[in-house]
């Protein structure tokens, strides 16, 4: 859906499939997966703010229409992973590069408003991925006292950089789409898991005193440091708040990630 939405947005700007420009633009789109859509278009159309904003609006309409036509399903293991994390005391935040409006549509379609504790779009912070703002905001809102008590899981290099720059001790690259293992390793992934369903086991088994324990489905890169204690979990997801999801601001859509990114877990919870 993302690729189709980006392609249709580019087409509104005269960049159509089968041309060299189209191939160039779609390579750039793939390289910037996880970043705010508006930032992607600003990079594609440098110096032309109007064109970038028009493309971003087209992208939004296309993605929304695709959801209305086809619906959405969570990736295998995602629902079970979130439920297991919350049962074990982990607070979960979704981080996304989609707009607040699209994030709300995603959560409505999946019925996930009360499944996650927090959901953040780039509009909720000064900067989206690869900057650390969304991860740090999740930690602040969910009461994480030490950034090393946080964990992140995502499948894009920009998300991995967000987690690392925010100081999360565990930054897991998910090998089910998005970017390659090598690219996420270069971005700073501390661990790799074959799917998001393996994330709870990684957090449960990765402790200071068990740094050398092998976790099924998880691999540490050769240059990774010691594994960290349980902390906060973010899936481009953060920590569990006692209040409901971030309350909607007056007159604003009920939103605070695409399904993106697991967030924060407090040590000792």
C-alpha positions in Angstrom: 0.0 0.0 0.0 2.8 2.4 0.8 4.6 1.8 -2.5 1.4 2.2 -4.4 0.5 5.4 -2.6 4.0 6.8 -3.2 3.8 5.8 -6.9 0.4 7.4 -7.4 1.6 10.6 -5.6 4.6 10.8 -8.0 2.3 10.3 -10.9 0.3 13.4 -10.0 3.6 15.3 -10.5 4.2 13.8 -14.0 6.5 11.0 -12.9 5.0 7.8 -14.3 6.0 4.2 -14.3 8.4 3.1 -17.1 10.5 6.3 -17.0 14.0 6.8 -15.7 12.7 9.4 -13.3 10.1 7.0 -11.9 12.8 4.4 -11.2 15.0 6.9 -9.5 12.2 8.3 -7.3 11.1 4.8 -6.2 14.6 3.9 -5.2 14.7 7.0 -3.1 11.3 6.2 -1.6 12.6 2.7 -0.6 15.8 4.1 0.9 13.8 6.5 3.1 11.2 4.0 4.4 10.1 5.0 7.9 10.7 8.7 7.5 7.7 11.1 7.4 6.1 11.1 4.0 6.3 14.9 3.7 10.0 14.8 4.3 10.4 12.1 1.7 8.6 14.4 -0.9 10.7 17.4 0.1 13.8 15.4 -0.6 12.3 14.2 -3.9 11.4 17.8 -5.0 14.1 20.0 -3.4 13.5 23.7 -3.6 9.8 23.2 -4.6 7.7 23.2 -1.5 4.4 23.5 -3.3 5.1 20.4 -5.4 6.2 18.4 -2.4 3.1 19.4 -0.4 0.9 18.5 -3.3 2.5 15.1 -3.6 2.1 14.6 0.1 -1.6 15.3 -0.1 -2.0 12.9 -3.0 -0.1 10.2 -1.0 -2.4 10.7 1.9 -5.5 10.3 -0.2 -4.2 7.3 -2.0 -3.2 5.5 1.2 -6.5 6.2 2.8 -8.4 5.0 -0.3 -6.4 1.8 -0.3 -7.3 1.1 3.3 -11.0 1.7 2.5 -10.9 -0.6 -0.4 -8.9 -3.5 1.0 -8.8 -3.0 4.8 -5.7 -3.9 6.9 -4.4 -6.9 8.7 -1.6 -7.0 11.3 1.6 -8.8 10.3 1.8 -12.3 11.7 2.6 -12.4 15.4 2.1 -8.6 16.0 -1.2 -8.9 18.0 0.2 -11.8 20.1 3.5 -9.9 20.7 1.8 -6.8 22.0 -0.5 -8.8 24.3 2.4 -10.8 25.7 4.4 -7.5 26.3 1.5 -5.9 28.2 0.9 -9.0 30.2 4.5 -8.9 31.4 4.3 -5.2 32.4 5.7 -3.7 29.2 4.2 -0.4 28.0 3.8 -0.3 24.3 4.0 2.7 21.9 3.5 2.6 18.2 5.8 5.0 16.2 5.1 5.8 12.6 6.1 8.0 9.7 2.4 8.4 8.7 0.5 11.5 9.5 -1.7 11.7 12.6 -4.8 11.4 10.5 -3.6 8.2 8.7 -2.4 6.8 12.0 -5.9 7.2 13.4 -7.3 5.4 10.4 -4.9 2.5 10.8 -5.7 2.2 14.5 -9.5 2.4 13.8 -9.2 -0.2 11.1 -7.2 -2.6 13.2 -9.3 -1.9 16.4 -6.0 -1.2 18.3 -6.8 2.0 20.2 -7.0 0.2 23.5 -4.3 -2.4 22.6 -1.4 0.0 22.6 -0.6 2.5 25.4 0.6 5.3 23.1 0.8 6.1 19.4 3.0 8.8 17.9 3.2 10.4 14.5 5.8 12.8 13.2 3.3 15.6 13.9 3.5 15.0 17.6 7.2 15.9 17.8 9.6 18.4 16.2 11.2 15.8 13.9 10.3 12.3 12.7 12.7 9.4 12.2 15.6 9.0 11.9 15.8 11.6 14.6 15.2 10.4 18.2 12.3 12.7 19.0 9.5 10.1 18.8 11.3 7.6 20.9 12.2 10.2 23.5 8.6 11.5 23.6 7.4 7.9 24.2 9.8 7.6 27.1 8.7 10.9 28.6 5.0 10.3 28.3 5.2 6.7 29.6 7.4 7.5 32.6 10.7 5.8 31.6 13.3 7.0 34.1 16.4 5.8 32.2 16.7 5.6 28.4 18.6 2.3 28.9 15.3 0.8 30.1 13.9 1.2 26.6 13.8 -1.2 23.7 12.8 -0.6 20.1 11.9 -3.0 17.2 11.4 -1.9 13.6 12.3 -2.9 10.1 13.7 0.3 8.7 17.1 1.9 9.0 15.5 5.2 9.9 13.6 3.6 12.8 16.8 1.8 14.0 18.6 5.2 14.0 15.7 6.7 16.0 16.1 4.0 18.7 19.9 4.2 18.9 19.9 8.0 19.0 17.4 8.0 21.8 19.7 5.7 23.8 17.6 2.6 23.9 19.6 -0.4 25.1 17.9 -2.9 22.8 17.3 -1.8 19.2 16.1 -4.8 17.3 15.9 -5.1 13.5 12.9 -7.0 12.3 13.8 -9.1 9.2 10.3 -9.2 7.6 10.3 -6.4 5.0 11.5 -2.9 5.0 15.3 -2.8 4.9 17.9 -5.5 4.8 19.8 -6.9 7.7 23.0 -5.3 6.6 21.5 -1.9 6.2 19.9 -2.1 9.7 23.2 -3.4 11.1 24.9 -0.4 9.7 22.2 1.9 11.2 23.1 0.5 14.6 20.8 -2.5 15.3 21.9 -4.4 18.4 19.8 -7.5 17.7 17.9 -9.1 14.9 14.6 -11.0 15.1 12.9 -12.9 12.3 9.5 -11.4 13.1 7.9 -9.1 15.6 6.5 -12.2 17.3 10.0 -12.8 18.6 10.3 -9.5 20.4 8.8 -10.5 23.8 11.2 -13.5 24.0 14.1 -11.2 23.2 13.2 -8.8 26.0 12.6 -11.6 28.4 15.9 -13.4 27.7 18.2 -10.4 27.2 19.4 -9.4 30.6 22.9 -8.2 31.8 23.5 -11.6 33.5 22.3 -13.5 30.5 24.1 -11.5 27.7 25.4 -14.7 26.2 22.1 -16.6 26.2 21.0 -17.5 22.7 17.5 -16.2 21.9 15.5 -18.3 19.4 15.0 -16.2 16.2 17.4 -13.5 17.5 21.0 -12.7 16.4 23.4 -10.1 17.6 25.6 -8.3 15.1 29.3 -9.0 15.5 30.0 -5.4 16.9 27.1 -5.3 19.3 27.7 -4.4 22.9 26.4 -6.2 26.0 22.7 -6.9 26.1 20.7 -4.7 28.3 18.2 -5.2 31.1 14.5 -5.2 30.5 13.3 -1.7 29.9 11.0 0.1 27.6 9.7 -1.4 24.4 8.8 0.6 21.2 7.8 -0.9 17.7 8.6 2.1 15.9 6.0 0.6 20.3 6.6 2.6 24.4 5.6 2.1 28.1 2.2 1.4 29.5 0.4 4.5 30.9 -2.3 4.3 33.6 -4.5 6.6 31.5 -6.1 5.6 28.2 -4.3 6.4 25.0 -3.2 9.9 24.5 -6.4 11.9 24.7 -7.4 13.8 21.5 -6.8 17.5 21.6 -9.9 19.6 21.3 -11.0 19.7 17.7 -8.2 17.4 16.6 -8.4 13.8 15.2 -8.2 11.1 17.8 -4.5 10.3 17.3 -1.2 10.9 18.9 3.0 5.1 14.3 2.0 3.2 10.6 2.0 0.3 12.3 5.7 0.9 12.4 7.8 0.4 15.5 7.6 -1.8 20.0 8.4 0.9 22.7 9.2 0.9 26.5 9.4 -1.4 29.4 10.3 -0.4 32.9 12.9 -2.5 34.7 11.4 -4.4 37.6 7.8 -4.2 36.3 
